[in-house]
């Protein structure tokens, strides 16, 4: 099963925190643009050439992946889970990521530097 790409701070109190608490993460980056949404959550868009920093986390159970899809908003059409290519060191790794096509339409504000921290608020 492919690992998932999470924005690092999302594991600290985010929807994935309890489900993935025992899984170690590996620092990783992807190309795209990171946004802060008004609700205090990050949004990843694959458009753009910024380096977005996060971590790859292995998921060993398809049921956990379905729960994460639900928590991230796939059911409601807010986001999509897509296969991306993450960079871990110098190695390219296929992974899943939850993306939004245009976070600006939901009031998203671009975060230069591509790093998410929980303290970011609008």
N, C-alpha and C positions, 0 to 999 in steps of 0.2 A: 504494500500500500504506500502511496506517495505521502511524504510529509506535508504539513501545512505551514504556510508562511503567516506568521502573526506579527503584528506591530508590537514590539517588545513590551511596552507598558500595558498593553491589553490584558496581559496575564495577571497583572496586579489589580485584582478586584474586578476585572472584566468578565464577560460571559464564559471565557475559556478557563478562568482561574481554577475553579474547583474540578472541572473535568480533566484538566491536564496537569494538575499540581505535581504529580509524581514523574512527569516526563521532562527530562532535561532539554533545554533549547540550545541550538547552535546559532551563533551570530550569522546573519545572512543579509544580502541586499537584493533589491530588484529595481529595474528601471521603471519610472512612472512619476506620479505626482501624489504627494500626501496632502490631505485636507483635514481641517478641524471642523466638525459639524457643530451647529448651535447646541445640540443635546449633550455635548461634551464627549463625543466619540470620534475616532479617526475614520477617514475614508481613503481608500487607495484607488486611484485611477491609473490605468495603464498608459494613458496618453501622457507624453512628456518624457524628458530625459534626465530628471533628477534621480539621484540614488536615494532610494527609500530604505531605511534601516529597520530590521526586525530580527526575527529568529525563526528557524525551522524547528518544528516539533513533530515527532513521529506519533501517529495515531494508529493503534493496532486493532481497533474495533470499528467496523463500518457503522454500528449503531451510534457510537460517539460522534462520528462525522455527521450523521443525520441530525443529531441533537444540536451540534454546532451550527449546521445550516439553518436550523429553525431559530436559534438564538441570534444569529447574525442578520436574519431578516430575508432569507431566500424565499420562504413561503409567501411573504407579502410583496415580493418583487422589488424590495429595496436594494438588494445586492444580488450578485451572481457569483457562484463559485466557478472559477476557471483554472485551467492548468497554466502555470507560468514557468519561467526559468529563473531560478534564484542562483545567486552567486555565493558560495561558501568558500572563503579563501580565494583560490584560483579555479575552483571546480564549479561547473554548472550542474545544477540539480533540478530535475523536474519536481514541481510541488503544486499544491492547491493554494489558492488565495481567494479571498472574498473581495470583489471589486464593485465600484459604482461607475457607471458610464460618465456621468457629469455631476460630481458632488456640488458644484456651484449652484445647480438648480435647487438644491436642498439647503442653500445658505452656507455652503462650505467655504472656508477661507484657506487658501494655499499656505502651507507651512514650508518655507524655504529651509533647506538643511535636511529635510526628510526624516526627522526623528520625532516620535510621539512620546509625550510624557503625560501622565494623568492630570497634572496641574494646569494644563492648557485649557483655557476656557475662553469663550467669546466675550 
